């Protein structure tokens, strides 16, 4: 793999790894770290979105609500789940489950892995922008603990809608950016072929986001080509979530909202933003 002079993977290589079909997805994590998971379907408005899974289960004996993007591990799976790009129904389903979690006092755990929300004409006609905005607003105001785990790609508002949380955990080779490198290159240079150059400039790696105070913890990754690598990642993610969740469970709901607001206001402050 391409590495920089410090011996670390380059941003380009991390983007490639974040997009790899070898990576475990949301459903894999749920199966291995959430007990008695019961999925719930539908947005109570139009339909169900298979690119988002959401439901309730137990995490270390704690009742939780789990929400996450779903991709596939092959072409058929990606087509079925629209490559993890949700329609408005997916975000409305997520908002519904978040409000239900607050009603019953359940922490919310989200798994983020999407290149962004689906940009199709039908999605826009059904209120894509509003659905994303409502999901962001809902999550930011929840009176229960919220943990977001970035397992692969995290693109634009499609990812942000599941990431306005008390603690943001990123796998070592996951990414989080305002849009895809291809989109960035197309807008800035009118040339999507310069996407690798965009990767170097966008500050989208877990290390970059940790330095900016956006990511709270980075989880080291084994090579997914190694035997037993999935089990290692499931264990590490499990440990990271419970480590971050325990102190939040002791915090009053109003205090959680206050701290979450202050955290968001400080985003990027190290780089001169107010």
Order of alpha helices (4+ residues) and beta strands (2+ residues): alpha-alpha-beta-beta-beta-alpha-alpha-beta-alpha-alpha-beta-alpha-beta-alpha-alpha-alpha-beta-alpha-alpha
